[in-house]
Amino acid sequence: MSDHAQLTEGHWYRDADDRQLQVTQVDTKEGLFEIRYNDGQKERHPLAAWRELRLVKAEEAWTDGPATDTLSNEEFRRATGWAEKSPDDFADG
């Protein structure tokens, strides 16, 4: 895992325990960010706590194999790069 991932609203990350979470809100005015885990649990943290969470972007964590059973089709397609592919990218089978 990388030491630190950039805080970006809407992006998916994995923590050190391999739990998936999404940054749902970044409020620079209040100095807080909110994350939501796959089970729906939400947490708010001060922006200064971001580095302490030791998260990696989900795409980086998936190099060991994605946990596709917890993602929607669209989330999986975006995370793995399939969303950018067109039918012309595949050989006729």
Summary of the structure (lengths in Angstrom):
residues: 93
radius of gyration: 15.1
end to end distance: 36.8
largest distance: 54.2
contacts: 198
relative contact order: 0.19
helix: 32%
strand: 26%
